[in-house]
């Protein structure tokens, strides 16, 4: 990390603002997103390193993705780059419930404070409409270079949507029944239900690196709100890193407001998903009970 001179910083800003002053300004940034999984927390201690490696290889299609962010001065469209599965790769591997989420294009409008996300869930198409999430960024003075761009560090505490499975982890609970005053106390949180045994943290720390050389209020995924394009995000177990930027490409892409699917608010969509989770939980319990029945 290093500090940057005020003169150089101001020169970058002047050049950047001249670049985006044109009415037809557009940029396209490519990001690589990777989420790591805590195998040990999910009983992975029983797996060999070779078994873990094979599972990780098959999970790449779910937890290693490429996205493009097409942006202008006020709008952006963030969408996954479709890719063909390699033979024997992750195409045949799914993690039950989580594989039922298919995120479509995500539209942000910083001028209108608008966030739209096309979302497919169990075969149904939704258009989730919300205001942009607001993070209280703490601006730092540390800098680093990403590609040809000088980036500044900013941090924030983010409240996690309880349906964000990128931060999923095993619920903390005692390994054995505890003893209190000579009596054995049963841990009421213990359960054989794998759905009950997982949780999502309420908050995570986010570190972002943004460049004033591209002074747009945009970034990957739901991240925004800094005085420059966000090129890297580290949020819990997920890292999103920009690998390529094209300013004013020859063939510009129109940023269209998404319109596909049943329009719902974020709260309404979360309610629909939670109801499905509860339905699955009850079905799981029913199968477990049925397995111990005797004729």
Secondary structure, 3 states (H helix, E strand, C coil): CECCCHHHHHHHHHHHHHHHCCCCCCEEEEEEEEECCCCHHHCHHHCCHHHHHHHHHHCHHHHEEEEEEEECCCEEEEEECCCCCCCCCHHHCCCHHHHHEEEEEEEEECCCCEEEEEEEECCEEEEEEECCCCCCCEEEEEEEEECCEEEEEEEEEEECCCCCHHHEEECCCCCCCEEECCEEECCCCCCCCCCCCEEECCEEEEEEEEECCCCCCCCCCCCCCCCCEEEEEEECCEEEEEEEEEECCCCCCCCCCCCCCEEEEHHHHHHHHHHHHHHHHHHHHHHHHHCCCCC
